Amino acid sequence: MRTRPLAAALFMLASCKGCDDPPAAPADAAGAALDRDVRDLEADAAPPPDAAPPPDAAPLTDGAVADEPYGDAGTSSCRLVYGPAEQPFRGPAALEVVGHELRLVTNDAGKPRVYPVPIAPVPAKNAPPIVPPRPSSFVGMRWPPCELAGRFTYCQAPGGAIVRSMRAGGAGDKTAAPVAKTIAQSRSGTRIAAASLGPDRSVVAFLDLRHTTEGEMLQAFIALDEREPVRLSEEGAGATTLRFLPRGESPVAVYLDTRTAMVPVHARPVALRDGALALGTDAVLFVGGSPERGIDFAVASAGGKGLAFVPMPRETLDFGVATIPIDDPPKDDVAAVWSRYPNGLDPAPIGAAPARDGKSAWVARVRPREQAPGSPRILELGRADAAGAFTSYGEIALGRAVTDVALVEDGAGAVWILYGDATVTWLERRVCP
């Protein structure tokens, strides 16, 4: 994050604690084919794994911008061992690894539908990737994706109802157990987030529109188990998208308050205290500049530290990912590490997941391939370390429409990447350096 004068920092922090520039109210969503803009929801054979990764797509020093901050991502240094495999559903999914099975959990009109994929041993280096046959039929799934929280799954149904289901038990189960209950009402087509607070307790956070003295404003709410929701976002602040950073039995709710001239990034710990929900101090981690329309973000842990990955403009003609640390407890006004893109784009999908080495996080992001206007978009895979420094492993897809990205590492050290949009969804498995 570039250095700012103290007075400016204090002004921005005060602005996002009691902002007088509320975000515009969104319209209802139109199923899976959604623009991620909450103000307009209806709009819209590789080198071996031991090869050296290509240069970082970003500068790594205290937000300073190098002369060559990006460059050509190039062919991926991650070996493709499965796919690209077209999926029998259209739309996003949550990913999890259970034993020797990858589970893709989709949102079927508020009900979780699980598509299992066997996890085979990593093949020899010279073996071709496994590519299953193309499905003969396809099913459309809703956006946002379902959220997994310990024993529970939360899905947003048509109209915005949030349905909580008990998770299925054994490997090979095609659906969740039939025990389900509507526990809250959210703004249709906005993202939800869920987290576990222990083996039998969970929370879901969501957005809903409220009438305030500043007009209609999206605000964040949170519900423990099946109890009445309470306000999550700070008084006077709004919320436009959110995620949960898992942190033991005290996860951290992270949300953006996208406004006309700035993007405050908030973090608030959540815990149980005497059986009741306890909300920690709402910290304003970072204040970005004027946002793009469809801004969204991802979170993951690396080296025991939390990181938020937010694609946004850095300057008027400068765009990239601000990697923002989430301390324990979260702190106000922290420095971000910037990873520049050759050009801006909207939306700028991104996904992140912790790596099993405990030291880094996987990141998959969509960015322009080159600086020139009209440059094709690529899906780039890489890792971020605990300091927020991003190392690119190169592009893994070119020229495909991507609005949704999810990834997870399996027990064999390979990473699965699910990507696509409302018209097609692809799954890959790669082994990286």
N, C-alpha and C positions, 0 to 999 in steps of 0.2 A: 504494500500500500504506500502510495506516495506520501511524503511528509506534508502535514497540514498545520497551519498556525493553530495555536491553542484556542484562540477565540473562535475560529471557524469550526473547530471540532466541537466545542461546547455548544455553539449555535445549532449545529446539525443534530447533536444528541437531544437538545431541547426540542427541536422541531419534530423529531420522531416520537418523543414521549407525549407530546400534545399537539399533533400536527393539525394544521388548519387547511390542508389541501387533500381532502379525502379522495380515494380512487373512485372512478365512475362505477356505477352499479352494472353488473353483467346481466346479459340475457340468459335465458335457459339454454341448456346444451341440447345438441341434436344427436344423441347416441354416441357411437364410437368415433365418428368422424368429427373430431372436435379441434378447434383452435385452442391452444393452451392459454390464450389471453383471457384472463378473468374479467376484463372489461368488455369482451365481445365473444362470449363462449360459443355462439352459434356460427361465427365466421370460420368460417372454415370446417501353383505349387510353390510353397514358400521356403525361405532359407531354413536350415536346421535350427533347433531351439537354442543352441549354444552360440549362435551368431551374435555379434555385437549389435545392440539396439541402435537405431538411427538417433541423430541428435535430438535433444529435448526441443519441443515445440515452444518453449517458453524460457524467459530469463529466470534466474533463481535467486537473485540477490536483492532482498529488501525492496521489491517492487521496481527496481531499476530496469529500464528497457535497453536491451542490447541492440547493436546495429542489425543483426540478423536473428530476430527473436523467434522465427518460425521456420520457413523453408518448406521444401517438399517432404511430406511425411514418408513417401516412398512405399515400396512393397513391405508388407508386414514381416517382421522377423519371428513372428509367432506361427508355429507350424499348425496348419489346419488338419484336424484329425476326424472331424465330423461336420457334415454339411458343406455349403449352406443348404439347410433342409427347410423347405416350405412347410408351414404348419397347417393343420386342419382347421384352424380358427383364424379369424381376422381381428386384430386389436392387441392390446397390451396384456401382460401377465406378470404375476409375482413369481419369483423363482426360489426354490429351496432344494437342498440336497438331503435326502433321507436314506441312509445306508448306501446301497448301490443303485439308487434311483434318483433321477432329477425329476422334480415335479413342477409343472407349469400350471399355476392356479389362475384361472380366468374368471371374469365377471359375467356370468350368464344371467342378465337382468336381475341382479341382486343375489344370485345364488352362486357359490363357488363351484366351478367345474374344473377338475384336475386332469391334466394330460401327462401321464408318466412316460419318461424316457429312460431306458436302462443305461447305466454308466458302465461301459466296457473298459478293460485295461487299456492304457495308452499304447497304441500300436507302434511297431518299429518305425524308425525314421524314414525308411524308404517305402512304407506302406501307403497306399492311396487313402484319402479320407473316406469315411463311411457316409454314404448319401442314401437315405431311405427313399422309397418311391414317393412320387408326388401324390398327395391325397386326392381322392376322387371327388370329394365334396368338402365344403367349407361352412363354418358357422361364424356369424358375426358376434363379437363380444363388446361389452360396453366399456367406455372410459368414464371414470378412472378405474385403474385396476384394483382388485381386492387387496387388502392388507393383512399380513400374517402377524399374529401376536401370541406366541406360545401355543396354548391349546385352542385358540380361537381364530376365526377368520371374520373380517369385516368387509362387507361389500355394499356399494351404493346402488340402490334399486332405482328404476325409473321414477322420476319425481323428486329424487333426493333422499328418500328414506334410507337409513343405514341399518343393515341387517347383520346381526351377530350370530355366527354359527359355531358349533363345537367342531373341532377338527377331527378328520378321520384318523384312524389309528394305524393300521398295518400297511405295508408296502403293497402297491398294486390296487389300492382302493381308487375308484374312478371319481367318486364324489365325496363331499364332506358328509358327516352324519346329519340326519334330517332335523336335529334340534336347532331351531333358528328363531330369532326374535328381533323385531324392529325396536331399536333402542334410542334412536335420535332422528332428527330431520335436518338435512343439510341443504345447501344450495345445489340444485341439480347441475351436474357437469363440473363441479369443482373437486379438487383433489381432497382425499381423506388420508389420515395417517393413524397407525395403531402401534402399540408397543405392549410388551409384557411387563407386569410388576411382580412377577413371581410365578410359581407353577399354576396357580388357580385364579390370578387376578390380571386384568388387562384394562387398557384405556384406548379410546379412540378420539382423535381430534378432527375437527371438521370446520367448514366455513358456512356462514349463513348471513343473509342480508338483514340489516337492522336500520330502523329510522333513528337518526340522531339529530342533534342540533345543527350538524354540518351537512345534513341530507342523508340519503341512503348510503350505507357503508357496509362492505363485507367485513365481518369480524370472526375471530377464531373462538371455538368452544371446545370443551373436553368433557367426556363422560367416562366415569369409572364403572366398569362392569355394565349393569343395567340401570344404574342410577341416573337421576336427573342431571343433564349437562350443566356446567358452569362456565363462566367466561374465562378464556385462556389469554387472549390478547390484552395488552395493557389498556387501561382506560384512556380514551382519546386517540387510540391507535387503531388502524385497521389491519387486515390480513388478506393476502391474495393467493398464497399457496403455502403449503407446509409439509414438513417431514418430521420423523422421529429419529434421533440418534440413539441407538441402544447403548445403555451404560449400566449393566447389571440390573438391579431392581429399581434403579432411579434413572430412567431415560430422560433425554432432553428434547423438548419440543422446539423445533426451529421453524420460523416462519418469516416470509417476506411481506412487507407492507408497500407494495408497488404504487408509487404516486407519479404525478405528472413530471416532477423535476428531480426526484430522488428515489432510492430504493433502500430503506432501512432493513437490516437483517437482524432479527430478534432471536434470542435463545432463552428458554425458561425450563429449569429442571422440574421434574414431576416425581413424586414419591408417595408412599403410603405412610401415614402417621396415625397410630391407634385405630387402624382399619379404615381411615378416611383419606381422601385425596388431599395431598399437600402440594401447593404450587410454590416454587422458589421465586427468587427475584428475576424479573424480566430484564435481561441485559440486551443492549443494542450493540451487537458485535461490530457492526460496520455500516457505513452509509455510502451507498453508491450513487452515481450521478443519474442523469435522465435515462430511464429504462427503455428497452425495446418493448414492443407490444406483448409478446408472448413469453415473457421471462419466467423461467422455472429453474430448479436447482436440484442437487443431490447431496447426500451426506454419507460419510463412512468414517470408520476409525482406522488409524494407522499408527503403529508404534505406541499404542495406548492413549493416543490423542484423537480428539474428534476434529473432523474437517468438514466444512461446507464448500461445495463447488458451485459457484454462481456465474454463469455466462452473462456478461453485461458490458456496456460501454465503459471504457476507462477514461477516455477523453472524447471530444467531439468526433474525431476521426480515428479512434483507436478502440478495438474491441477484443475481448478475451475472457478467460476464466479467472475470477478472483477466488483463490483458495484461502478460506478464512478459518483460523483455528477456533475451536470451541473448547475453552479451558474448563476445568472442574474446580470450582463453579465457573460458569461463563463470565467473561469480563467485557466491559464496555470498550468500544473504540480500539479494537486490536488491529494490527497490521496484516494486510493480505499479501500473498505472493501471487503475482500476475503471470499468466501464461497467455500470450497474445495469439490471436488468430490473424490470418492474412487480411481478412476483411470481416465485417459484421454480417450477421444473418438473423432472421426472425421467422419462426422460433429457432432456438439453438438447443436441441435436445441433448441431455447428458445423463449418464447413469454411473453409479459408483457402488462398490462393495468391498468389504474388508478382505485382504489376502490372508491365507492361512499361515503365512510366515510370521504374522503378528507385527510386522514392521512396516507394511505398506498397504495401500488400497488400490484396487483395480478401478480404472476410469475408462469409460467409452463415451466418446463425444462426437457430435456432428459439427463439422466446420468447413468453410470453403477450402478448396484445394490450393487455390492461388489468390493473388491479390486482385486480379482483374475482375471488373464487373461481369456477372454472369458465369463466374467460375463454377465448375461442378462441385457438389458437396460430397465429402467423404465421411465415412465413419472411421474414426481413429481410436486405436486401443493403446493404453499405456498404464503406467503406475504412478502414484504419488507417494512420496515418503512422508514421514512424520512432520517434516518441516514444511510440507506443501509443495515441494519441488516435483515437477511432472517429467517423467521420462517416456517418450513416445516409442511404441513398438511398430509404428507405421499404420497405414490404412488397411482396413479389412473389408471395406465395401465402398464402391464408387457408383454414383449416379442413381442410387436407389432412394425412393422416398422414405424418409425415416422421421417419425414424430415421437416414437416410443423406444426407449433403450432400457434394458435390464440385464444384469450379469451376476454370476455367482461362481465361486471356485469350488471344485469337487475335491474329494479326498485324495485323488491322484495328482493333484497339483495343476490340473488343467482348468481353464476358465471357460464357462458357457456364456454366450452372448445372444440375447434375444432382441431383435430389432425389426422395425417395420412401421406400418401405419394402418389405417382402417381398411386398406385394400389388399395387403399381403403382409405376412409375418414370417421371418426367417430365424433359424436357430443354428448357431455354430458352436463348435468346441475347439479350443486352441491350446497348444502348449507353448509357453513363452520362455525366454531366457531367464 
